[in-house]
Each structure stands twice: as C-alpha cells, then as structure tokens.
Amino acid sequence: MAGGTGGAGGSPNGAAGANGQTQPQGTQNATAGGAGGDNKATITFGTTVLGPYGQGGNGADVGRSQGSDGNPGAVVIIWGD
C-alpha cells in the first residue's frame, strides 16, 4: 500500500497533516488523511486577524489502512516577554 497524502488543514491557516510512509512492496491504494478541523477561534490584533486554525489528518501508513481525521486546532496566547 502506498502511503496516503496528509489531509489539508482546516480553516485558512490550518496545517496540513503528515503524509503516510509507503510500504516498500506496494504502490497502490494511497489514502488521504481526513480534512482538518476548524475551531473558528480567532485573535484580533489591531487590523490583523490571526486564525482560525486546524490540523489536517495524517495519511495512511504502513500500519494504518486509512487516513486519520483532522484536529480542530487551538489558539495559544503568549502574554509578556
């Protein structure tokens, strides 16, 4: 089985999922990861809007016959220095 392609990250700024690794003996049946989740949370900094974010699902791998679903992601706020 070929390693699947990682799913696209949800939302405009979501990260793509990891690609699955290909088995040496197989080249067929690549399976994409699930679509990325969307938590719809944003941070507004003046006129700049950051987010929302989401993580795409990982592609199928040697030990996994199908891709995984995405993660809704999170927003991290760092305050101060």
Buried (B, 14 or more C-beta within 10 A) or exposed (E): BBBBBBBBBBBEBBBBBBBBBBBEEEEEEBBBBBBBBBBEBEEEEEEEEEBBBBBBBBBBBEEBEBBBBBBBBEEEEEEEE
